[in-house]
Amino acid sequence: MFKSKLMKGKISLGDAYRSASPEDRQEYDRYGPWVLEVRSELELPKAFRGAWPELREYSLLLKVPRREERRDLRPGMDLYRAVLGLGGAGCILLSLDEAGVQRQTVAWSQVAAVRGYQNLLFGRWELLLADGGAISVNYNTVSGRVMDQATRVVRDHLPGDHAQAPAAGAAVTVEDHFFRAELMDLQDERQDAVTVLFDRPGRRVRNERGRRRLSTGAMVLDAGFELIIVDRAPVMRPRWSADYGHQRTFLPLAGIAGFTLSESTPPVGDPVHTLALEMGAQRLETRFLDDPAAVAGLLRKRGVQERRPVLVSV
């Protein structure tokens, strides 16, 4: 982590607060572990203000706080480590390190998918890029709502006919409280989204070594112009292990160039199906215990090229 001019432990909070400017005091008073929206130049952290003429062109600007305890920080320090901008041109991420402000930009045409991961208080927001890379922001999940807003902005700019309806077909019933809650939340934004696949969690299974495991579950939605995948990777976990992580991935169908289905055939344990989606150099793999044939059928209907299936022996 970069160091501030006011080194931790060298200046007491009281002394630092009294000697700070009114602006620094105000920023410190408002500081917390949450990502905040920036609406004016004055709300932009000082380290990033040189970029304001460019940043003001983005429709959504967010500042991301340092991942440190408040008691270790002082007024006048650089309290924010990154600024994320999303808008008509694409995305910009300015990050602060010991060398100064680093800059990364991408156009919407370079974005293959957007993903959000949460596990208790830890969150990760990612743009998966067609060149195989990613723009990633780690955050405290108390800022979940504002990061969901960032995801909506990205989805609004991804390619495809956004008015396209999901393919005709009966929706799969979702019989799990967590995944049902996820489904209801997603359908608040896209009411006609249809569940194509539901890989039920909590099943007693065995891994490739024959050890007892529980399935974690997954769900795939057809939301018209995009495919939505909700999963709790990996596909199975130890029976005694509690893992609250889950992720949502939004992929525009117009950006999927091809897909591959493969199945592991271990000498012991349960077979695992892998669906691999290709978006340029980006390859996204999701694993299921149930055969994702219905997802493959949807992709074929939408004109996505199927690669030769691969049989993997473990």
BELCOR-V138215 format. One record per helix or strand of 3 or more residues. SS is the DSSP state (2 for helix, 1 for strand). FROM is the first residue (numbers start at 1). TO is the last residue. If there is no record, write none. Layout:
# BELCOR-V138215
ss	from	to
SS	FROM	TO
SS	FROM	TO
This chain:
# BELCOR-V138215
ss	from	to
2	13	19
2	22	30
2	41	43
2	46	55
1	60	65
2	70	72
1	80	86
1	90	97
1	100	107
2	108	110
1	111	119
1	122	129
1	134	140
2	141	157
2	177	189
1	194	199
1	204	206
1	212	215
1	218	222
1	226	231
1	236	238
1	246	252
2	253	255
1	258	264
1	273	279
1	282	288
2	293	301
1	310	312
